[in-house]
């Protein structure tokens, strides 16, 4: 499964302009995140990319993009950590960014080790600019994202039925309580959740109002 920018944005909380900005190199420190599947049109992100984007979005709430780039440069060039960004737990603190280890954390801006008492669950729901960003694995109660099921495509919970297919039927005028005639086992509540999630994803479309990239 690959994620087009709109779906990657909806699942991560990043804006489309941020995705574009973050995948471009900016000076010697390079890009924040280059899509793992395709960095050329059509742009396609992996499940790991979406996890990494959630990390970047949450870091950006507390730290400047310059500090994030500096921290990533330290992680890669100084510490020799070249695994996918989703492999690391990065936490923003006052004036710095930490690489969190099981019993300590490395300060990627100022250097040295510290103890972090509070960790952020990057998969959990959070708020950004007044918008509720859903839990990555359960973006709606009856919608699931599991990398082992259809490669991470959002599906109806407990099935392999793409949520987008169910949402398309609802958009075409099929009442939610009749969706089970097309997909046995899909309840009206699940159909409503699929339609609601589809509307949420569409809110990240190209008509997104212009805002400052950060």
Secondary structure, DSSP 4 states (H G I P E B T S, - for coil): --B-HHHHHHHH---HHHHHHHTS--GGG--S---SSBSSSSPBB-HHHHHHHHHHHHHHTTS-HHHHHHHHHIIIIIS---S-GGGS-EEEETTEEEEE-SS-EEETTT-SEE--S----TTS-EEETTEEEPPSS-SBTTEE--TTSGGG--EETTS--BHHHHHHHHHTT--GGGGGGTSTT--HHHHHHHHHHHHHHHTTSTTPPP----
